[in-house]
Amino acid sequence: MSKNEQAYLDLCQAVLDQGNKKGDRTGTGTRSIFGAQMRFNLQEGFPLLTTKKVNFKLIATELIWFIRGDTNIQYLLKNNNNIWNEWAFKKWVESEEYKGPDMTNFGHRSLTDVTFNEQYQKQIAQFKERIIEDDDFARKYGELGPVYGKQWREWKTSTGETIDQLKEVIEGIQTNPDSRRHLVTAWNPEDVPSNMALPPCHALFQFYVADGKLSCQLYQRSADIFLGVPFNIASYALLTHLIAFECGLEVGEFVHTLGDAHIYQNHIDQVNEQLSRTSYALPELKINPNLSSIFDVELADLSIENYQSHPAIKAPIAV
């Protein structure tokens, strides 16, 4: 049993055993605890869960999307990454231009209503095709607002200037590694209420340098433990590796601090299935040694070796 993966499994069990029953924005309902922390020693393997298959390509392309400062799903769809589709699709089907069948509450109905599911699959397939092929449509309906990439790379100030937080934090690590100000925040109170498709769940992260190793701590205000957190763990582990590579450092720890850590009521059976499985050894991340800069990274520069896992476990997403 991997010690790194056990930290995640222990969190799942704790929420099942001790979680408070709570309502939520989506109407699904959760079991939830407030305040949790997991630590992953990145020297001991890349923390891609093995008790269910987790798609590294989706994680990597999403992170590249963030690093580029992109906020439009067109890049993701061109890389067959569908993890942000629901929020853009919701914007489309609620618009006056949409003339198709009623897609109200599609996030809950699509997995249980056979007729609705057929309609949903047809509509979202057409939507994705238009996003990929029609730049004007993509600009209007593929845009998610000032979500992560925008805040990381182009934070807008009150004076109308912009701050490239990611670039500045890398420069800070390189020039003043002992600083306690190596922070990037995605939580912009001005943009949260009305402009973002989804307010940032992983809200703030900080880097720490010691003994030639780079560590990262993430504060995640809202943590969907079954679907979201496995991606978040691997994404920030990958970000730590990339920034360590950029700065000529080894990797240290990824520390994952959670605010509202929850399991949706319609994910409980899936979590129990995952907890019944035994983990494998963690895989290894490889970064192209000729990569010139984190800001030029492509999917082809990243690979996972020796990844053995149990099969994926499907669950509905709460939108």
N, C-alpha and C positions, 0 to 999 in steps of 0.2 A: 504494500500500500504506500503510495507516494505521500510523504508528509505535506507537500505543497497542496495536493489535491484534497487531502483529508481536511484541511482548513475549510475548504468550501463545503464538503459533505457535512462537517460538524455544524456549520452555519445552517444548512438546510434542516438538519435534525432539530437544532435549537428552536428554529422558527415553528416547525411542526409541533414541538412539545410545549413551547412557552408562548407562542404568538398570541397577540390579542386579535380578536375578530373585529375588523374595521371595514367601513364603507370606503369608497374611493371615487375619484372623478369619473371612471369608466362605467360604474354601476356593477362591476363584477364581484367585488368583495375580496378581502385579503385576510391572511393571517400575518401579523406584523410585529416586529420588535423595533425598539428605537435605540440605536447606538450599538454597533458591532465593528469588529476589526479582524482582518485576515492579513497574514504576512507570508510572502512568497520569496524564498531565496532563489534568485535568478541564476545563481551559480549551479544550482542542482537540477536544471532543466527548464525548458520553456513551459509555462503553466497553461497549456492547452488541455482542457479536461479530457480524460480518457474513459470515464464512466458513461459518456455519451459522445458521439462524434460531433465535433465542432468544426465548422468550415473555416479554415485559416484564410482562404482567399477572400471571403466576405469581410473578415476582420481587417485584413491588410488593405483592401481597396477602400474601405470606409476610412481608415486612418490616413491613407494617402489623400483622400478627399478632404479630410480635415486640414492636413498639413498644407495643402494647396490653397486653403481659404475658400474652397468651393462650397456653395450652399444650394446647388441645383442637382436634382437627382439624375440628370442626363448622363453625367460621367459614370455614376453607379450602374445605371441600366446598361450602358455600353459595355460594362464589365460583368454583366449578368448578376448584379448585386441588387436584391429587391428589399433590403431591410428597412428602407425609408419610404417605400411606396405608399403605405396606407395613409400617411399624413398628406401627401400630395394628392392622392386619389380622392380623399375626402374633400379637399379644396375644389377639385374638378366637379364631383357629383353634386356638390352643394351650390355650384355656380348657376347663373341664369342661362349660360350657354349650353349646359348639359341637357340633352333631350332623351336620354335613355331610360330604362326601367328604374324604379325607386331603389336606391342603394342605401336607404336609411339604416343605421346601426349595423353596417356590413361587417364590422369587426367581430360581432357576436353571432351573427346569423350564418355566415358563410360556411362554417364547419358542421352545422346541424340541419340546415334546411336544404334539401337536395335541389329543388327547383331554383331557389335563390342562388345556391352555389354555382349552378350552371350559368345563370345570368351574370353573376359576379365575375366568374372566370373569363367570360367573353368580354365584359366591359373593361376589366383591368388589363387584359391582353391588348385590346385596342388602345387603351390609354398609354400603355408602355410603348407600343409601336409609334404612336404619335410623338411622344416625348423624345424618342431616339431620332426620329426622322424629320421632325418639324421643329426647327430652332425657335420660331416665334411662339409656338404652342408651349415648348419647354420653358421659355422665359416667363410665360404667364402662369403655367400650372405646375411646372417642375420645381419652382423656387420655393424654398422653405423659410425664407426670411433670415434674419441674422443669427442663425444657429452656430454651432461650435466653430466651424472654420472661420466665419466672419469675426467672431470674438477673439479667437486665437491670433489671427493675422491682420485684422483691420478694425480694431476697437475704435469706435468713434468717440472723440472727446467733446466736451461742452463748447470748445472753441472751434469745432469743425475739423480738427486735425485727426490723424489716425495713429494708432500705436500697434506695431507688430510685436505682440507679446512673445510669440514663440521665438522669433529671431533675437529679441532682446534677452530672453532667458538663456539661450545658448551662448550668446556673447558674455553674459554674466558668469556662467559656469566656467568658461574658458579664461576669463580675465580675473575673476575674484571668486574662486571655488568655495571659500569659506563663508560667503555671504548667506544670510538667512532670508534673502529676498528673491530667491529663485522660484517665483510663483507665476502661474498663468490661471486666469479666471475666465470662465465662460458665462458666469451669472451676471448679467447686466440688468439692473433693476428697471432701467428705462425701456428696454426692449422686451422684457419678459411678458408684460400684461397683454400686449396686442400684436406684436410684430413677428413673434416666433411661432413656427408650427408646433413645436414642443419645447417648453422651457428646459434648460439643461438639467439633466439628471446627474451627470458627472460634472460637478460645478467648479471645482478648483483643484489644482495639483501643484505640488512643490517638489523641488529636487534638493538633494543633499549629497555632498561629496566627502568621502573619508577613505583613507588608505587606497587612493587611486581608483575607487569604485563609486559609481553613480547610483543612488537610490531615488525612488519616487514614492510620494504618498499622494493618494487621491482621496478627496472628500466627495462622496456621492450622496446627494440629498435624498434620492429616491432610488431604490434598488429592487428591480424585478429579478428575484433570485434565480428563477428557473431559466427564463429566456434571456434576460439582459446581462446579468452579472458574469456568466462565463465569457461573453464577448468583451465586457469591460476589463476583466482580468487580463485576457490575452492582448487586448488593444493597448493598454497602458504598459504592459510588459514589453510589447513591441516598441512603443514609443521610447521607453527607457533604453532599450537596446540601441535604437537608432541615434538618440541623442548622445549616449555614451560613445558610440562609434564616431559621431561627428566631433566629439571633444577629446578623443584619444584616451578614454577611460574604460575600465572594466565595468560590468554591471554588478550591482549589489542586491538590494531588496526592492520588491514592490510591496508597499503597505497600502491596503485597501480599507478605508474607513467609511462606514455606511451610516446614514441617518435613519430613514424609514426603510428597514429591510423587510421585504414582504414576499410572500408566496400567494399568488392569486388562487382563489378557491377552485377554479377550473384547471389548475396545474397540480393539485395535490397528488392525484394518482400517478402522474408522470414523475414527480419528485420521489415518491415511494419506490417506483420502479428503478430509478437511478440509484437510490440508496441501497438497493438489493444487490448491486453489482460491485465487483472488485476492480480496483484501478490497476492500470499498467504503468510501467515506467514512463516518465515524461519525455517528450521528443526534444530535439535540438533545433534551434533557429540558426540559419545561415544567412549572412548578409554579403552581398557582392563586395569583395575587398576593393574593387575599383570604383565603387560608388563615390562620386565627387562631393556630394552634399545631400543632406536630408531633404532639401527642397527640390532635388532632382530625382528622388526615389521613384521607381516604377515597380510594379508587381514582380517583374522578372528579376529584380534585385534581391528578392526575399524568397526563402524556401524553408520548409519544415522537413526534417529528416527523422526517420525511425518513429513515426507516429502510428501507434497501435491503439485502437479504441473499440468500445462497444458501439452498436448501431445508434444512430440518431433517435431522438424521441420527439415526436411532434406535439405541439400545443398551440392553442389559439392565442393571438396577440390582442391585448386590450388597447384600444385606440382612444 
